[in-house]
Amino acid sequence: MNIQHILEDTNALLKGHFKLTSGRHSEYYVEKIKIIHYPDKVELLCKEIANKLKDFPIDIVVGPAFGGIALAYEVARQMGKKFVFTQRKDDKMSIRSGFDIKAGDNAVIIEDIITTGGSVKEVIDVLKEYHVNVQAVASIVDRSAGKAQFDCPLISLAELTFETWEEKDCPLCKENIAIMKPGASDKKL
């Protein structure tokens, strides 16, 4: 499976001037909503993720809101596992009420795009509060250039490295190119 082709076929790889959730600026952005818009593409991607996770002991598949929800649900469906999602409540990541989670459960976290790993770390912290063991983190794209580190394996279908800058160092800002803030969900920008 060629992830680059899926990103291109769905028009998910955008070029412009973007303020990322991390606050850094980039000339490129992967708009995961463009991928999720096509259930057949989601099914293919999640089948690949599920295949890479088949040897991990997993009880629950966790997806951070909003980008990871559809992906985690589909991975859980394909693997025959329980599904859970997290969301921000009062600026803190939390498990959506109503889900049955037990101490000692083994979890995998499914994220769409990993840039800094900040959201995943928040999810890991929440799961630790429930005494859940995080076995792995999986994503469609890792754009962290190896910088996103967790206390478990990171499995990504593709690694894309785009240069990012602090606002003060951004050449696109210096050229007065209009900035876009896509995919912000409820995160502070």
Phi and psi restraints in degrees (value plus and minus 20) as a CYANA .aco file:
   2 ASN   PHI    -124.1   -84.1
   2 ASN   PSI      84.8   124.8
   3 ILE   PHI     -82.7   -42.7
   3 ILE   PSI     -58.6   -18.6
   4 GLN   PHI     -77.0   -37.0
   4 GLN   PSI     -60.6   -20.6
   5 HIS   PHI     -84.9   -44.9
   5 HIS   PSI     -60.2   -20.2
   6 ILE   PHI     -84.4   -44.4
   6 ILE   PSI     -63.0   -23.0
   7 LEU   PHI     -80.3   -40.3
   7 LEU   PSI     -61.1   -21.1
   8 GLU   PHI     -91.9   -51.9
   8 GLU   PSI     -64.0   -24.0
   9 ASP   PHI     -81.3   -41.3
   9 ASP   PSI     -52.2   -12.2
  10 THR   PHI    -116.1   -76.1
  10 THR   PSI     -17.6    22.4
  11 ASN   PHI      37.9    77.9
  11 ASN   PSI      16.1    56.1
  12 ALA   PHI    -105.1   -65.1
  12 ALA   PSI     -41.1    -1.1
  13 LEU   PHI    -112.0   -72.0
  13 LEU   PSI      88.8   128.8
  14 LEU   PHI    -124.7   -84.7
  14 LEU   PSI     127.1   167.1
  15 LYS   PHI    -140.8  -100.8
  15 LYS   PSI     116.1   156.1
  16 GLY   PHI     150.4   190.4
  16 GLY   PSI    -158.2  -118.2
  17 HIS   PHI    -152.4  -112.4
  17 HIS   PSI      90.7   130.7
  18 PHE   PHI    -142.1  -102.1
  18 PHE   PSI     120.2   160.2
  19 LYS   PHI    -118.0   -78.0
  19 LYS   PSI      94.3   134.3
  20 LEU   PHI     -97.9   -57.9
  20 LEU   PSI     144.0   184.0
  21 THR   PHI     -76.2   -36.2
  21 THR   PSI     -52.8   -12.8
  22 SER   PHI     -88.7   -48.7
  22 SER   PSI     -32.7     7.3
  23 GLY   PHI      77.0   117.0
  23 GLY   PSI     -35.1     4.9
  24 ARG   PHI     -97.0   -57.0
  24 ARG   PSI     141.7   181.7
  25 HIS   PHI    -126.4   -86.4
  25 HIS   PSI     130.1   170.1
  26 SER   PHI    -168.3  -128.3
  26 SER   PSI     135.2   175.2
  27 GLU   PHI    -105.6   -65.6
  27 GLU   PSI     -36.6     3.4
  28 TYR   PHI    -145.7  -105.7
  28 TYR   PSI     131.0   171.0
  29 TYR   PHI    -166.8  -126.8
  29 TYR   PSI     117.3   157.3
  30 VAL   PHI    -118.9   -78.9
  30 VAL   PSI      91.6   131.6
  31 GLU   PHI    -111.0   -71.0
  31 GLU   PSI      73.7   113.7
  32 LYS   PHI     -83.5   -43.5
  32 LYS   PSI     -44.9    -4.9
  33 ILE   PHI     -79.3   -39.3
  33 ILE   PSI     -53.0   -13.0
  34 LYS   PHI     -83.7   -43.7
  34 LYS   PSI     -52.8   -12.8
  35 ILE   PHI     -95.5   -55.5
  35 ILE   PSI     -67.7   -27.7
  36 ILE   PHI     -84.6   -44.6
  36 ILE   PSI     -40.5    -0.5
  37 HIS   PHI     -81.7   -41.7
  37 HIS   PSI     -40.9    -0.9
  38 TYR   PHI    -135.0   -95.0
  38 TYR   PSI      75.8   115.8
  39 PRO   PHI     -75.6   -35.6
  39 PRO   PSI     -52.7   -12.7
  40 ASP   PHI     -85.7   -45.7
  40 ASP   PSI     -55.3   -15.3
  41 LYS   PHI     -91.0   -51.0
  41 LYS   PSI     -60.3   -20.3
  42 VAL   PHI     -80.8   -40.8
  42 VAL   PSI     -63.6   -23.6
  43 GLU   PHI     -80.3   -40.3
  43 GLU   PSI     -63.6   -23.6
  44 LEU   PHI     -83.9   -43.9
  44 LEU   PSI     -67.8   -27.8
  45 LEU   PHI     -82.0   -42.0
  45 LEU   PSI     -64.2   -24.2
  46 CYS   PHI     -90.0   -50.0
  46 CYS   PSI     -50.2   -10.2
  47 LYS   PHI     -83.4   -43.4
  47 LYS   PSI     -61.1   -21.1
  48 GLU   PHI     -85.8   -45.8
  48 GLU   PSI     -63.1   -23.1
  49 ILE   PHI     -82.7   -42.7
  49 ILE   PSI     -67.6   -27.6
  50 ALA   PHI     -78.3   -38.3
  50 ALA   PSI     -60.6   -20.6
  51 ASN   PHI     -82.1   -42.1
  51 ASN   PSI     -60.1   -20.1
  52 LYS   PHI     -90.4   -50.4
  52 LYS   PSI     -40.3    -0.3
  53 LEU   PHI    -120.0   -80.0
  53 LEU   PSI     -19.3    20.7
  54 LYS   PHI     -80.6   -40.6
  54 LYS   PSI     -45.5    -5.5
  55 ASP   PHI    -113.5   -73.5
  55 ASP   PSI     -18.5    21.5
  56 PHE   PHI    -109.9   -69.9
  56 PHE   PSI     121.3   161.3
  57 PRO   PHI     -95.6   -55.6
  57 PRO   PSI      94.9   134.9
  58 ILE   PHI    -151.1  -111.1
  58 ILE   PSI     109.7   149.7
  59 ASP   PHI    -123.9   -83.9
  59 ASP   PSI     -58.9   -18.9
  60 ILE   PHI    -154.0  -114.0
  60 ILE   PSI     128.0   168.0
  61 VAL   PHI    -133.2   -93.2
  61 VAL   PSI     104.6   144.6
  62 VAL   PHI    -133.3   -93.3
  62 VAL   PSI     113.6   153.6
  63 GLY   PHI    -144.3  -104.3
  63 GLY   PSI     104.3   144.3
  64 PRO   PHI     -91.2   -51.2
  64 PRO   PSI     117.9   157.9
  65 ALA   PHI     -89.4   -49.4
  65 ALA   PSI     124.7   164.7
  66 PHE   PHI    -119.7   -79.7
  66 PHE   PSI     -50.4   -10.4
  67 GLY   PHI     -80.6   -40.6
  67 GLY   PSI     -51.9   -11.9
  68 GLY   PHI    -107.5   -67.5
  68 GLY   PSI     -29.4    10.6
  69 ILE   PHI     -83.8   -43.8
  69 ILE   PSI     -75.7   -35.7
  70 ALA   PHI     -81.6   -41.6
  70 ALA   PSI     -60.5   -20.5
  71 LEU   PHI     -86.8   -46.8
  71 LEU   PSI     -66.8   -26.8
  72 ALA   PHI     -83.6   -43.6
  72 ALA   PSI     -60.1   -20.1
  73 TYR   PHI     -80.0   -40.0
  73 TYR   PSI     -66.3   -26.3
  74 GLU   PHI     -87.7   -47.7
  74 GLU   PSI     -59.1   -19.1
  75 VAL   PHI     -83.0   -43.0
  75 VAL   PSI     -65.0   -25.0
  76 ALA   PHI     -80.3   -40.3
  76 ALA   PSI     -63.3   -23.3
  77 ARG   PHI     -80.4   -40.4
  77 ARG   PSI     -66.9   -26.9
  78 GLN   PHI     -87.7   -47.7
  78 GLN   PSI     -51.0   -11.0
  79 MET   PHI    -111.7   -71.7
  79 MET   PSI     -27.8    12.2
  80 GLY   PHI      50.3    90.3
  80 GLY   PSI      15.6    55.6
  81 LYS   PHI    -133.9   -93.9
  81 LYS   PSI     147.9   187.9
  82 LYS   PHI     -94.9   -54.9
  82 LYS   PSI     132.4   172.4
  83 PHE   PHI    -137.4   -97.4
  83 PHE   PSI     120.9   160.9
  84 VAL   PHI    -160.7  -120.7
  84 VAL   PSI     127.5   167.5
  85 PHE   PHI    -150.8  -110.8
  85 PHE   PSI     135.4   175.4
  86 THR   PHI    -129.0   -89.0
  86 THR   PSI     137.7   177.7
  87 GLN   PHI    -168.8  -128.8
  87 GLN   PSI     143.3   183.3
  88 ARG   PHI    -107.3   -67.3
  88 ARG   PSI     111.0   151.0
  89 LYS   PHI    -154.3  -114.3
  89 LYS   PSI     100.5   140.5
  90 ASP   PHI      34.0    74.0
  90 ASP   PSI      25.1    65.1
  91 ASP   PHI      45.5    85.5
  91 ASP   PSI      -5.0    35.0
  92 LYS   PHI    -145.9  -105.9
  92 LYS   PSI     115.6   155.6
  93 MET   PHI     -88.0   -48.0
  93 MET   PSI     116.6   156.6
  94 SER   PHI    -168.0  -128.0
  94 SER   PSI     140.8   180.8
  95 ILE   PHI    -101.0   -61.0
  95 ILE   PSI     113.1   153.1
  96 ARG   PHI     -79.6   -39.6
  96 ARG   PSI     111.6   151.6
  97 SER   PHI     -81.1   -41.1
  97 SER   PSI     130.0   170.0
  98 GLY   PHI      82.1   122.1
  98 GLY   PSI     -34.0     6.0
  99 PHE   PHI    -103.8   -63.8
  99 PHE   PSI     123.4   163.4
 100 ASP   PHI    -113.9   -73.9
 100 ASP   PSI      85.0   125.0
 101 ILE   PHI    -142.8  -102.8
 101 ILE   PSI     115.4   155.4
 102 LYS   PHI    -139.8   -99.8
 102 LYS   PSI     126.6   166.6
 103 ALA   PHI     -76.0   -36.0
 103 ALA   PSI     115.3   155.3
 104 GLY   PHI      73.6   113.6
 104 GLY   PSI     -30.4     9.6
 105 ASP   PHI     -79.5   -39.5
 105 ASP   PSI     129.2   169.2
 106 ASN   PHI    -123.6   -83.6
 106 ASN   PSI     109.4   149.4
 107 ALA   PHI    -144.9  -104.9
 107 ALA   PSI     135.1   175.1
 108 VAL   PHI    -145.1  -105.1
 108 VAL   PSI     120.3   160.3
 109 ILE   PHI    -123.8   -83.8
 109 ILE   PSI     110.2   150.2
 110 ILE   PHI    -131.8   -91.8
 110 ILE   PSI     101.7   141.7
 111 GLU   PHI    -141.6  -101.6
 111 GLU   PSI     136.0   176.0
 112 ASP   PHI     -99.2   -59.2
 112 ASP   PSI     -85.1   -45.1
 113 ILE   PHI    -144.8  -104.8
 113 ILE   PSI     112.4   152.4
 114 ILE   PHI    -129.9   -89.9
 114 ILE   PSI     101.3   141.3
 115 THR   PHI    -129.8   -89.8
 115 THR   PSI     -79.0   -39.0
 116 THR   PHI    -128.5   -88.5
 116 THR   PSI     -40.7    -0.7
 117 GLY   PHI      66.9   106.9
 117 GLY   PSI     -16.3    23.7
 118 GLY   PHI     -79.3   -39.3
 118 GLY   PSI     -66.0   -26.0
 119 SER   PHI     -85.0   -45.0
 119 SER   PSI     -61.0   -21.0
 120 VAL   PHI     -83.0   -43.0
 120 VAL   PSI     -61.1   -21.1
 121 LYS   PHI     -82.0   -42.0
 121 LYS   PSI     -56.9   -16.9
 122 GLU   PHI     -83.4   -43.4
 122 GLU   PSI     -61.5   -21.5
 123 VAL   PHI     -85.7   -45.7
 123 VAL   PSI     -62.7   -22.7
 124 ILE   PHI     -78.3   -38.3
 124 ILE   PSI     -63.9   -23.9
 125 ASP   PHI     -80.8   -40.8
 125 ASP   PSI     -61.5   -21.5
 126 VAL   PHI     -84.4   -44.4
 126 VAL   PSI     -64.1   -24.1
 127 LEU   PHI     -84.6   -44.6
 127 LEU   PSI     -54.8   -14.8
 128 LYS   PHI     -82.7   -42.7
 128 LYS   PSI     -56.0   -16.0
 129 GLU   PHI     -79.9   -39.9
 129 GLU   PSI     -50.8   -10.8
 130 TYR   PHI    -110.4   -70.4
 130 TYR   PSI     -18.3    21.7
 131 HIS   PHI      40.9    80.9
 131 HIS   PSI      19.1    59.1
 132 VAL   PHI    -115.6   -75.6
 132 VAL   PSI     118.9   158.9
 133 ASN   PHI    -110.8   -70.8
 133 ASN   PSI      97.5   137.5
 134 VAL   PHI    -106.8   -66.8
 134 VAL   PSI      96.2   136.2
 135 GLN   PHI    -107.2   -67.2
 135 GLN   PSI     -53.1   -13.1
 136 ALA   PHI    -185.5  -145.5
 136 ALA   PSI     141.9   181.9
 137 VAL   PHI    -141.3  -101.3
 137 VAL   PSI     115.1   155.1
 138 ALA   PHI    -150.7  -110.7
 138 ALA   PSI     126.5   166.5
 139 SER   PHI    -165.9  -125.9
 139 SER   PSI     143.1   183.1
 140 ILE   PHI     -90.7   -50.7
 140 ILE   PSI     -71.8   -31.8
 141 VAL   PHI    -148.8  -108.8
 141 VAL   PSI     113.6   153.6
 142 ASP   PHI    -127.8   -87.8
 142 ASP   PSI      92.0   132.0
 143 ARG   PHI    -131.0   -91.0
 143 ARG   PSI       3.2    43.2
 144 SER   PHI    -104.7   -64.7
 144 SER   PSI     -27.5    12.5
 145 ALA   PHI      37.2    77.2
 145 ALA   PSI      18.4    58.4
 146 GLY   PHI      61.3   101.3
 146 GLY   PSI     -17.7    22.3
 147 LYS   PHI    -103.8   -63.8
 147 LYS   PSI     -45.1    -5.1
 148 ALA   PHI     -95.9   -55.9
 148 ALA   PSI      93.2   133.2
 149 GLN   PHI    -142.8  -102.8
 149 GLN   PSI     116.3   156.3
 150 PHE   PHI    -149.5  -109.5
 150 PHE   PSI     150.3   190.3
 151 ASP   PHI    -105.1   -65.1
 151 ASP   PSI       7.8    47.8
 152 CYS   PHI    -176.0  -136.0
 152 CYS   PSI     148.4   188.4
 153 PRO   PHI     -84.8   -44.8
 153 PRO   PSI     125.6   165.6
 154 LEU   PHI    -129.4   -89.4
 154 LEU   PSI     102.1   142.1
 155 ILE   PHI    -137.9   -97.9
 155 ILE   PSI      99.8   139.8
 156 SER   PHI    -146.3  -106.3
 156 SER   PSI     128.0   168.0
 157 LEU   PHI     -97.3   -57.3
 157 LEU   PSI     -46.0    -6.0
 158 ALA   PHI    -170.8  -130.8
 158 ALA   PSI     128.9   168.9
 159 GLU   PHI    -136.8   -96.8
 159 GLU   PSI      99.9   139.9
 160 LEU   PHI    -140.6  -100.6
 160 LEU   PSI     111.9   151.9
 161 THR   PHI    -137.1   -97.1
 161 THR   PSI      96.3   136.3
 162 PHE   PHI    -139.0   -99.0
 162 PHE   PSI     120.6   160.6
 163 GLU   PHI     -87.8   -47.8
 163 GLU   PSI     117.9   157.9
 164 THR   PHI    -147.9  -107.9
 164 THR   PSI     137.6   177.6
 165 TRP   PHI    -157.8  -117.8
 165 TRP   PSI     132.3   172.3
 166 GLU   PHI     -87.0   -47.0
 166 GLU   PSI     131.8   171.8
 167 GLU   PHI     -72.6   -32.6
 167 GLU   PSI     -62.6   -22.6
 168 LYS   PHI     -85.9   -45.9
 168 LYS   PSI     -42.0    -2.0
 169 ASP   PHI    -124.6   -84.6
 169 ASP   PSI     -18.5    21.5
 170 CYS   PHI     -92.8   -52.8
 170 CYS   PSI      98.0   138.0
 171 PRO   PHI     -87.1   -47.1
 171 PRO   PSI     -46.0    -6.0
 172 LEU   PHI     -91.6   -51.6
 172 LEU   PSI     -55.9   -15.9
 173 CYS   PHI     -84.4   -44.4
 173 CYS   PSI     -62.1   -22.1
 174 LYS   PHI     -84.0   -44.0
 174 LYS   PSI     -45.9    -5.9
 175 GLU   PHI    -110.3   -70.3
 175 GLU   PSI     -15.6    24.4
 176 ASN   PHI      37.6    77.6
 176 ASN   PSI      15.1    55.1
 177 ILE   PHI    -100.8   -60.8
 177 ILE   PSI     109.8   149.8
 178 ALA   PHI     -75.8   -35.8
 178 ALA   PSI     119.7   159.7
 179 ILE   PHI    -122.1   -82.1
 179 ILE   PSI     124.1   164.1
 180 MET   PHI    -136.8   -96.8
 180 MET   PSI     130.2   170.2
 181 LYS   PHI    -144.7  -104.7
 181 LYS   PSI      53.2    93.2
 182 PRO   PHI     -98.0   -58.0
 182 PRO   PSI     141.1   181.1
 183 GLY   PHI      38.6    78.6
 183 GLY   PSI      10.3    50.3
 184 ALA   PHI     -96.3   -56.3
 184 ALA   PSI     -41.9    -1.9
 185 SER   PHI      23.3    63.3
 185 SER   PSI    -149.4  -109.4
 186 ASP   PHI    -124.1   -84.1
 186 ASP   PSI      -4.0    36.0
 187 LYS   PHI     -99.3   -59.3
 187 LYS   PSI     126.1   166.1
 188 LYS   PHI     -91.2   -51.2
 188 LYS   PSI     112.8   152.8
